Amino acid sequence: MPRQILVPVANGCEEIEAVTIIDTLRRAGAQVTIAACTSDHVLDIKASRGLHFVADCHIENCIDNNYHLIALPGGMPGSAHLRDCQPLAEMLARQQASDRWYAAICAAAAVVLAHHSLLDNVRATCYPSFFDQLEGALTQPGDPVVVDAKKKVITAQGPGCAMAFSFALIDAVYGKDAYRPIAKQMLADWAL
């Protein structure tokens, strides 16, 4: 049975991170739902570098669903929009309380997760210029991707880490080294 994954997106999100997360998890067989976090319920998202894509649904359509993983792309002001999305904040809190995986890359780790106290006593990283906002986290600034398996949280530094981050997400929901066939298929020999 495919793992249910939620990828919330908002205007100004980092497109490399969003697309890499979505594409890589779908290659692994996950059922990925792209949910727009927009105040006007518009599904068309304009990412930080001008790329447009269309979400599958609005975040409010996802509130009652359970997900194996909620994975947040970063970018600004996309991360700020995700932070201010009340349905998403409630879902992330429920994800933590239910001991299910959640993840964020780049600014989203600090701007969203730390802001909502979802990184307290969690080993984490983020985009370097946001380290000072990782309040409560056990920061690991030298690591591009940090997996806190005990707390079920994965964080990463930025766009250049998007593939390694996505491979860590695959392993989190499918098991250790589950990413390897996908990495091989994508010619990501550096990850094998």
N, C-alpha and C positions, 0 to 999 in steps of 0.2 A: 504494500500500500504506500503511495507516495506521501512524503512528509509535507505537511502544510506550513508554508512559509509566508510571512507578511513582510513586504517591503514598502513602507510609507514614503511618499515623495511629496515635495512641495516646490513651489517656484523658487528658483535659486539653488536647487540642490546640485551637487557635483555629479555631472553626467557620467564620467568614467566610472565612478564608484557605483552609482545606481545600476548602470547597464551591466557592469562586470558581475555584480552580486546576482542580478536577475538571470543573466545568461548562464553563468556557471552553475547555479543551483538547478536551473531547468535541465541542463545537460546531465546533471546527477539524478534526474528523475523526480525532483521535487515539484509540488504544485505551488507555484509562486503567485501570490496575489499582489498586484501593484495597486496601492491605495492612495488616492489623492488627499492630501491634507490642505484643503483650500476652504476659505470661509464662504465662498460663493458656490460651492459644490461643482465647480468646473473641473473636468477631468483632464483637460489639456494643461500640461506642465511645461513651463519654459525654464530650462536648466541654467546653471550659472554662466555657461559659455554660449548660450543662445539656442542650443538644441531643443527641439520640441518633441515631446512624446505624450502619449495618451494613457492614462491610468486605466485599470480594469474597472474600478469602482471608487466611490468616496469612502473615506475611513469610517464614516458612520454606519456603513453597510457591513462592517467587519466586527463591530463591538461585541457581539454575542458569540463570536467564533473563538475556538482555541487553536493556537498555533504552536508547532514544535519550536519555532524560532521567529523572532521579530528582528529584522536587520535594518539598521538606519544608515543611509548614505549621508555623507557630510556636505560640505560646501556652505557658503554664506550668500545670501541670507536664508537659504533653505533650512539650515539647522535651527535658526531662530523661529522660523515658521513651524517646524516640527515641535519645538519646545512649547510653543503657545497653543498647540492643538490639544484641547482638553480630552477628547476621546482617546487620542494616542497616549497621553499621560496616564489615563486610567488603565488602558490595556497593558502598558509597560509595568505599572505597579502590580497588576494582576499576574503578569508573566513572572515577575520576581517572586511574588507570594506563592505561586504554584510550582516554584522550582523548575521553571522551563527556561530555555535559552533565550537571551537577547544580546544584541550586538550593535556596535556603532563604530564607524570609521571617521577619521578626520575631526572636524569641528563638532560633529554630532555627539561624540563621546563626552566632551566637556559641556557643550551648550545644552544638550538635551539630558543625557543620563546623569551627569553630575548635578545639574540644576535641580533635577527631581529626586536627588538623594539615592540614585540607583547604582552608585559606584562606591558607597560607603564601605570601607574595608575590603575593597575589591582591587586586585592587581589590574592596572589599566594603563593605557597610553592614549595619545590623541595627537592632533596636528601640533607641532612644537610651540607655535605662538599662543596656544590655548592651555598650556600646561598649568598656568597659574589658576585656571578655573576648575581644575580637577580636585576640588575640595572633597575631603573624606576618602579619596582613593589612595591606594598604595601605588604610587606612580612608578612606571618603568620607562623612563624617557629614552633609553637606548634601544629598546626593542621595537621593531616595526609592527609586529603583531603580537598581542598578548592574549593568551587564553587562560582564564581563571576557571578551571574545570569545577572546582568546589562550589563556586558561586554561579556557575553557568553563564558567564559573561565573556564576550570576545570584543576586543577593541583593536584599532589599528591607527597608524599615523596619517595616512593620506593617499592620494590617487595612485602614487607609485607602488603602494602596498595592496591595491585592490584585488589583484589575483591571489596573492598569498592569503589575504583576509578571507576571500571567498572559498579557498581550499580549506581553511580552518573551519569555516561554517559547514562545509560538507562533512568533515570529520565529526563535528559536534552532533549533527543530526543523524548520520549514517554509521558512525563508528570509525575507530582509528584506521588511518590509511585508506579510507573509502575514496578520498580525492584522487588517488593514484591513477586509476583508469581515465579519469577526466583530464588530469594533467598530461598523461601520455597522448590522449586524443587531441589535445590542444597544442601539442609540441612544446610543452612547458618543461623541458628536460631539467632546467635549474631546480625544479621542485621535487624531482624524483630521487 
